[in-house]
Amino acid sequence: MSLETIWAPWRLSYVAKDEPAEKKSTTPPGEKPCFLCQYRESPADDAENFVLLRGEKTFVVFNRYPYNNGHLLIAPQQHLGDIEEIPVDVQAECQAMLVKMTKLLRSVINPDGFNVGLNLGHVAGAGLPGHLHWHIVPRWNGDTNFMPVLGDTKVIPQSLEALYAALKEKLDEDKSGR
């Protein structure tokens, strides 16, 4: 069995992205600016940043480079890079958000299942190793595999803006009891 190398140059814009200097961040000195901290600190820009929901200790944001339609990130508001650093109450809210978001995604886009994961450390695939976040990736029967790079194409049939609006509408509807 030989190992093949698969190139994914479209990810470079995410990994090497320079964040605007005018946005403040609580990123520790010496670390690359943290987009999650920047999003946390700018609630007025939630729609622009695709921040879907804010809790007391966590928030939910769209992955701008989704593996599938509806790929969400759940992050603690604190800039924490190790799972052992997360206080129990923040862990509990992260879990509650995972449950709430899978329920929301089921009701709006009807996936057949989900991949839910957390990458701990750079070598484990964490593109932002300093600020932990969980991935929720909706899956459908027949969507081939987790990341169909071999065909060089992944068709995501809905824009981030359209899905953001649909999920926000459902959240608002649920909040008002309709």
Backbone as CSV, one residue per row, in Angstrom:
resi,resn,N_x,N_y,N_z,CA_x,CA_y,CA_z,C_x,C_y,C_z
1,MET,0.840,-1.175,0.000,0.000,0.000,0.000,0.888,1.242,0.000
2,SER,0.662,2.146,-0.925,1.453,3.368,-0.964,0.589,4.553,-0.555
3,LEU,1.242,5.536,-0.022,0.565,6.739,0.428,0.649,7.786,-0.669
4,GLU,-0.489,8.314,-1.070,-0.522,9.372,-2.079,-0.587,10.726,-1.404
5,THR,-0.021,11.728,-2.054,-0.138,13.103,-1.588,-1.272,13.763,-2.356
6,ILE,-2.158,14.397,-1.615,-3.263,15.116,-2.237,-3.080,16.595,-1.909
7,TRP,-3.024,17.398,-2.922,-2.839,18.837,-2.740,-4.197,19.516,-2.595
8,ALA,-4.301,20.434,-1.658,-5.527,21.197,-1.455,-5.171,22.681,-1.355
9,PRO,-4.713,23.282,-2.467,-4.247,24.663,-2.411,-5.329,25.673,-2.027
10,TRP,-6.602,25.324,-2.185,-7.680,26.232,-1.804,-7.662,26.512,-0.304
11,ARG,-7.031,25.640,0.514,-6.960,25.835,1.957,-5.911,26.889,2.343
12,LEU,-4.975,27.208,1.426,-3.910,28.140,1.756,-4.455,29.506,2.164
13,SER,-5.508,29.970,1.509,-6.043,31.286,1.860,-6.548,31.305,3.298
14,TYR,-6.967,30.172,3.818,-7.400,30.075,5.213,-6.203,30.025,6.156
15,VAL,-5.243,29.181,5.850,-4.105,28.967,6.729,-3.189,30.187,6.782
16,ALA,-2.961,30.847,5.654,-2.013,31.954,5.578,-2.678,33.316,5.640
17,LYS,-3.967,33.350,5.910,-4.728,34.597,5.890,-4.215,35.593,6.929
18,ASP,-3.951,36.812,6.496,-3.591,37.889,7.413,-4.868,38.576,7.844
19,GLU,-5.071,38.685,9.142,-6.269,39.337,9.671,-6.071,40.851,9.669
20,PRO,-7.164,41.606,9.493,-7.058,43.068,9.512,-6.485,43.578,10.839
21,ALA,-5.560,44.523,10.752,-4.897,45.051,11.941,-5.848,45.840,12.826
22,GLU,-6.924,46.408,12.230,-7.812,47.254,13.020,-8.703,46.459,13.977
23,LYS,-8.776,45.132,13.809,-9.572,44.316,14.719,-8.681,43.837,15.857
24,LYS,-9.066,44.146,17.082,-8.276,43.741,18.238,-8.506,42.270,18.537
25,SER,-7.538,41.661,19.162,-7.637,40.261,19.556,-6.949,40.058,20.889
26,THR,-7.448,39.094,21.638,-6.804,38.750,22.901,-5.832,37.599,22.704
27,THR,-5.398,37.392,21.487,-4.446,36.328,21.200,-3.166,36.580,21.981
28,PRO,-2.654,35.546,22.653,-1.404,35.723,23.400,-0.267,36.206,22.507
29,PRO,0.680,36.966,23.068,1.813,37.468,22.284,2.559,36.329,21.605
30,GLY,2.970,36.580,20.377,3.722,35.593,19.614,2.861,34.644,18.800
31,GLU,1.537,34.620,19.036,0.650,33.762,18.254,0.013,34.573,17.130
32,LYS,-0.329,33.885,16.052,-1.045,34.504,14.941,-2.407,35.002,15.439
33,PRO,-2.899,36.141,14.935,-4.200,36.643,15.377,-5.289,35.569,15.254
34,CYS,-6.136,35.491,16.248,-7.166,34.467,16.330,-8.490,35.011,15.802
35,PHE,-8.964,34.436,14.699,-10.215,34.935,14.127,-11.390,34.677,15.066
36,LEU,-11.354,33.608,15.857,-12.448,33.352,16.789,-12.509,34.424,17.869
37,CYS,-11.357,34.848,18.388,-11.337,35.937,19.377,-11.832,37.237,18.754
38,GLN,-11.440,37.476,17.504,-11.899,38.688,16.824,-13.417,38.659,16.650
39,TYR,-13.970,37.498,16.290,-15.422,37.368,16.153,-16.108,37.548,17.505
40,ARG,-15.519,36.971,18.548,-16.087,37.093,19.892,-16.182,38.559,20.307
41,GLU,-15.183,39.337,19.935,-15.103,40.727,20.366,-15.901,41.690,19.499
42,SER,-16.535,41.202,18.437,-17.261,42.112,17.547,-18.673,41.606,17.247
43,PRO,-19.556,41.578,18.267,-20.916,41.075,18.055,-21.709,41.889,17.030
44,ALA,-21.366,43.138,16.817,-22.074,43.941,15.815,-21.841,43.403,14.403
45,ASP,-20.776,42.613,14.229,-20.436,42.049,12.916,-20.846,40.584,12.780
46,ASP,-21.759,40.115,13.629,-22.113,38.694,13.620,-22.580,38.197,12.257
47,ALA,-23.445,38.920,11.576,-23.931,38.455,10.272,-22.783,38.398,9.260
48,GLU,-21.938,39.413,9.255,-20.788,39.454,8.345,-19.803,38.325,8.630
49,ASN,-19.631,38.002,9.912,-18.697,36.953,10.325,-19.350,35.574,10.401
50,PHE,-20.637,35.509,10.111,-21.402,34.253,10.164,-21.407,33.643,11.564
51,VAL,-21.442,34.511,12.582,-21.639,34.024,13.948,-23.134,33.785,14.096
52,LEU,-23.498,32.535,14.254,-24.905,32.145,14.248,-25.574,32.323,15.595
53,LEU,-24.859,32.000,16.666,-25.468,32.024,17.993,-24.385,32.256,19.034
54,ARG,-24.738,33.025,20.049,-23.829,33.275,21.167,-24.478,32.752,22.445
55,GLY,-23.703,32.011,23.224,-24.130,31.588,24.548,-23.406,32.435,25.574
56,GLU,-23.541,32.079,26.849,-22.835,32.811,27.893,-21.332,32.570,27.824
57,LYS,-20.943,31.357,27.447,-19.525,30.976,27.489,-19.005,30.445,26.154
58,THR,-19.885,30.323,25.153,-19.523,29.754,23.858,-20.194,30.537,22.741
59,PHE,-19.801,30.228,21.517,-20.520,30.766,20.363,-20.361,29.812,19.190
60,VAL,-21.253,29.977,18.207,-21.298,29.109,17.032,-21.065,29.966,15.802
61,VAL,-20.172,29.503,14.927,-19.836,30.232,13.710,-19.760,29.251,12.544
62,PHE,-20.083,29.722,11.367,-19.948,28.914,10.158,-18.474,28.725,9.820
63,ASN,-18.119,27.560,9.320,-16.799,27.357,8.756,-16.824,27.985,7.358
64,ARG,-15.957,28.942,7.102,-15.919,29.614,5.790,-15.361,28.724,4.683
65,TYR,-14.763,27.613,5.071,-14.217,26.663,4.106,-14.819,25.287,4.416
66,PRO,-16.139,25.164,4.212,-16.856,23.970,4.684,-16.543,22.710,3.889
67,TYR,-16.568,21.586,4.604,-16.460,20.287,3.954,-17.807,19.875,3.388
68,ASN,-18.874,20.360,3.971,-20.238,20.119,3.514,-21.092,21.316,3.894
69,ASN,-22.241,21.425,3.268,-23.201,22.462,3.604,-23.574,22.341,5.086
70,GLY,-23.541,23.467,5.799,-23.914,23.476,7.200,-22.783,23.201,8.173
71,HIS,-21.530,23.193,7.705,-20.367,22.923,8.561,-20.220,24.077,9.556
72,LEU,-20.423,23.769,10.840,-20.367,24.770,11.901,-19.202,24.511,12.840
73,LEU,-18.761,25.576,13.520,-17.743,25.495,14.561,-18.354,25.979,15.868
74,ILE,-18.105,25.262,16.950,-18.542,25.679,18.279,-17.285,25.927,19.092
75,ALA,-17.181,27.137,19.646,-15.953,27.512,20.348,-16.270,28.125,21.706
76,PRO,-15.397,27.867,22.683,-15.512,28.618,23.936,-15.128,30.069,23.656
77,GLN,-15.707,30.982,24.402,-15.344,32.383,24.212,-13.903,32.640,24.653
78,GLN,-13.426,31.904,25.632,-12.038,32.055,26.082,-11.084,31.479,25.041
79,HIS,-9.935,32.102,24.916,-8.880,31.626,24.022,-8.128,30.516,24.752
80,LEU,-8.577,29.277,24.542,-8.001,28.117,25.208,-7.538,27.121,24.162
81,GLY,-6.305,26.632,24.294,-5.750,25.742,23.291,-5.643,24.285,23.689
82,ASP,-6.018,23.954,24.922,-5.902,22.574,25.382,-7.205,22.175,26.065
83,ILE,-7.687,21.015,25.747,-8.961,20.561,26.296,-8.942,20.515,27.824
84,GLU,-7.767,20.300,28.399,-7.653,20.255,29.857,-7.830,21.623,30.494
85,GLU,-7.736,22.692,29.715,-7.889,24.055,30.237,-9.351,24.484,30.317
86,ILE,-10.232,23.760,29.657,-11.623,24.198,29.565,-12.362,23.895,30.861
87,PRO,-12.878,24.924,31.541,-13.645,24.698,32.769,-14.882,23.830,32.500
88,VAL,-15.309,23.106,33.512,-16.415,22.165,33.373,-17.686,22.859,32.881
89,ASP,-17.967,24.069,33.380,-19.184,24.760,32.942,-19.117,25.141,31.464
90,VAL,-17.928,25.432,30.953,-17.761,25.743,29.528,-17.896,24.458,28.708
91,GLN,-17.344,23.357,29.213,-17.521,22.062,28.545,-19.010,21.734,28.413
92,ALA,-19.746,21.962,29.484,-21.183,21.659,29.478,-21.915,22.503,28.445
93,GLU,-21.565,23.790,28.344,-22.237,24.641,27.357,-21.834,24.253,25.935
94,CYS,-20.581,23.861,25.734,-20.161,23.382,24.404,-21.000,22.167,24.000
95,GLN,-21.170,21.229,24.923,-21.971,20.036,24.634,-23.422,20.404,24.354
96,ALA,-23.971,21.324,25.128,-25.354,21.756,24.902,-25.495,22.420,23.529
97,MET,-24.490,23.199,23.136,-24.519,23.832,21.810,-24.434,22.776,20.706
98,LEU,-23.614,21.735,20.897,-23.534,20.651,19.915,-24.909,20.023,19.708
99,VAL,-25.597,19.757,20.796,-26.936,19.160,20.716,-27.901,20.123,20.024
100,LYS,-27.880,21.384,20.425,-28.784,22.389,19.841,-28.541,22.563,18.337
101,MET,-27.256,22.582,17.932,-26.944,22.793,16.516,-27.274,21.571,15.664
102,THR,-27.070,20.357,16.192,-27.458,19.185,15.401,-28.974,19.158,15.222
103,LYS,-29.709,19.515,16.259,-31.179,19.588,16.168,-31.596,20.648,15.139
104,LEU,-30.953,21.811,15.192,-31.261,22.893,14.251,-30.961,22.474,12.814
105,LEU,-29.794,21.911,12.596,-29.425,21.482,11.241,-30.367,20.399,10.725
106,ARG,-30.770,19.460,11.595,-31.732,18.427,11.177,-33.044,19.059,10.722
107,SER,-33.496,20.062,11.451,-34.797,20.647,11.123,-34.766,21.532,9.878
108,VAL,-33.596,22.097,9.546,-33.527,23.034,8.414,-32.992,22.380,7.140
109,ILE,-31.936,21.554,7.239,-31.355,20.990,6.011,-31.424,19.467,5.937
110,ASN,-31.954,18.817,6.980,-32.272,17.396,6.970,-31.122,16.463,6.575
111,PRO,-29.976,16.537,7.257,-28.892,15.599,6.946,-29.221,14.200,7.472
112,ASP,-28.531,13.202,6.930,-28.715,11.818,7.376,-27.852,11.495,8.593
113,GLY,-26.848,12.316,8.870,-25.964,12.098,10.006,-24.992,13.253,10.138
114,PHE,-24.042,13.114,11.052,-23.078,14.181,11.315,-21.708,13.592,11.626
115,ASN,-20.659,14.316,11.270,-19.335,14.110,11.833,-19.171,15.232,12.855
116,VAL,-18.797,14.869,14.075,-18.533,15.853,15.123,-17.117,15.584,15.602
117,GLY,-16.279,16.627,15.610,-14.897,16.387,15.997,-14.186,17.601,16.541
118,LEU,-13.072,17.317,17.192,-12.209,18.323,17.795,-10.779,17.932,17.463
119,ASN,-10.025,18.828,16.840,-8.628,18.564,16.508,-7.757,19.184,17.602
120,LEU,-7.052,18.347,18.335,-6.219,18.816,19.454,-4.771,18.932,19.007
121,GLY,-4.330,20.146,18.733,-2.948,20.388,18.328,-2.758,20.442,16.828
122,HIS,-1.727,21.141,16.446,-1.430,21.349,15.025,-1.248,20.026,14.278
123,VAL,-0.509,19.098,14.863,-0.248,17.830,14.174,-1.507,16.984,14.025
124,ALA,-2.534,17.280,14.806,-3.798,16.554,14.716,-4.760,17.224,13.735
125,GLY,-4.293,18.271,13.062,-5.122,18.923,12.061,-5.731,20.233,12.486
126,ALA,-5.418,20.722,13.674,-5.982,21.981,14.134,-5.378,23.137,13.340
127,GLY,-6.194,23.802,12.538,-5.742,24.966,11.779,-5.592,26.188,12.666
128,LEU,-6.218,26.146,13.827,-6.142,27.217,14.819,-5.887,26.556,16.175
129,PRO,-4.661,26.082,16.399,-4.398,25.281,17.596,-4.528,26.035,18.917
130,GLY,-4.506,27.342,18.901,-4.582,28.114,20.143,-5.981,28.330,20.674
131,HIS,-7.009,28.088,19.844,-8.392,28.309,20.282,-9.207,27.087,19.865
132,LEU,-9.448,26.201,20.814,-10.188,24.969,20.524,-11.568,25.265,19.957
133,HIS,-12.018,24.391,19.090,-13.363,24.492,18.538,-13.781,23.133,17.999
134,TRP,-15.035,22.832,18.160,-15.605,21.585,17.672,-16.206,21.817,16.304
135,HIS,-16.076,20.834,15.440,-16.668,20.863,14.109,-17.934,20.019,14.107
136,ILE,-18.977,20.528,13.494,-20.173,19.742,13.189,-20.291,19.761,11.680
137,VAL,-20.189,18.583,11.065,-20.268,18.476,9.605,-21.470,17.599,9.249
138,PRO,-22.532,18.211,8.699,-23.682,17.406,8.265,-23.276,16.457,7.143
139,ARG,-23.880,15.261,7.144,-23.579,14.240,6.134,-24.876,13.702,5.545
140,TRP,-24.817,13.350,4.269,-25.952,12.756,3.571,-25.518,11.460,2.920
141,ASN,-26.437,10.503,2.864,-26.155,9.276,2.126,-25.792,9.660,0.702
142,GLY,-24.692,9.130,0.222,-24.278,9.412,-1.150,-23.407,10.644,-1.308
143,ASP,-23.018,11.293,-0.206,-22.136,12.464,-0.369,-20.683,12.038,-0.513
144,THR,-20.457,10.837,-0.876,-19.183,10.174,-1.183,-18.304,9.974,0.037
145,ASN,-17.550,10.955,0.456,-16.698,10.797,1.618,-16.521,12.140,2.303
146,PHE,-15.740,12.151,3.359,-15.611,13.370,4.168,-15.060,14.543,3.378
147,MET,-14.098,14.318,2.531,-13.505,15.412,1.763,-13.156,14.904,0.369
148,PRO,-14.096,14.963,-0.561,-13.879,14.371,-1.882,-12.932,15.196,-2.750
149,VAL,-11.654,15.109,-2.394,-10.640,15.889,-3.101,-10.263,15.231,-4.420
150,LEU,-10.407,13.933,-4.485,-9.925,13.225,-5.671,-10.544,13.731,-6.961
151,GLY,-11.787,14.166,-6.922,-12.429,14.708,-8.115,-12.170,16.190,-8.285
152,ASP,-11.407,16.780,-7.366,-11.069,18.204,-7.392,-12.274,19.128,-7.280
153,THR,-13.430,18.577,-6.919,-14.627,19.399,-6.848,-15.526,18.942,-5.718
154,LYS,-16.049,19.886,-5.000,-17.066,19.614,-3.992,-18.191,20.592,-4.268
155,VAL,-19.356,20.076,-4.535,-20.499,20.934,-4.820,-21.278,21.148,-3.534
156,ILE,-21.348,22.382,-3.107,-22.153,22.754,-1.949,-23.287,23.606,-2.501
157,PRO,-24.515,23.096,-2.425,-25.620,23.691,-3.167,-26.236,24.951,-2.571
158,GLN,-25.695,25.452,-1.468,-26.303,26.606,-0.820,-25.205,27.545,-0.347
159,SER,-25.409,28.838,-0.553,-24.407,29.810,-0.113,-24.416,29.925,1.405
160,LEU,-23.295,30.380,1.964,-23.237,30.609,3.402,-24.299,31.617,3.827
161,GLU,-24.500,32.654,3.024,-25.483,33.687,3.354,-26.898,33.116,3.428
162,ALA,-27.263,32.285,2.448,-28.612,31.712,2.418,-28.835,30.757,3.591
163,LEU,-27.856,29.929,3.891,-28.001,28.997,5.005,-28.002,29.749,6.329
164,TYR,-27.165,30.763,6.462,-27.141,31.577,7.683,-28.534,32.157,7.929
165,ALA,-29.140,32.714,6.887,-30.483,33.306,7.024,-31.509,32.248,7.430
166,ALA,-31.452,31.067,6.831,-32.411,30.011,7.151,-32.252,29.517,8.590
167,LEU,-31.005,29.339,9.031,-30.782,28.874,10.403,-31.150,29.947,11.419
168,LYS,-30.820,31.215,11.135,-31.189,32.317,12.032,-32.705,32.421,12.145
169,GLU,-33.399,32.278,11.031,-34.866,32.337,11.043,-35.445,31.256,11.940
170,LYS,-34.918,30.037,11.830,-35.400,28.931,12.655,-35.070,29.159,14.126
171,LEU,-33.873,29.668,14.430,-33.524,29.988,15.818,-34.470,31.025,16.399
172,ASP,-34.747,32.081,15.632,-35.661,33.134,16.081,-37.074,32.585,16.283
173,GLU,-37.483,31.720,15.357,-38.803,31.093,15.444,-38.907,30.246,16.720
174,ASP,-37.886,29.449,16.997,-37.868,28.615,18.195,-37.861,29.467,19.463
175,LYS,-37.133,30.585,19.427,-37.048,31.473,20.583,-38.401,32.111,20.905
176,SER,-39.155,32.454,19.838,-40.437,33.123,20.054,-41.576,32.134,20.298
177,GLY,-41.276,30.826,20.179,-42.287,29.820,20.468,-43.255,29.555,19.349
178,ARG,-42.938,30.029,18.137,-43.846,29.797,17.004,-43.789,28.377,16.536
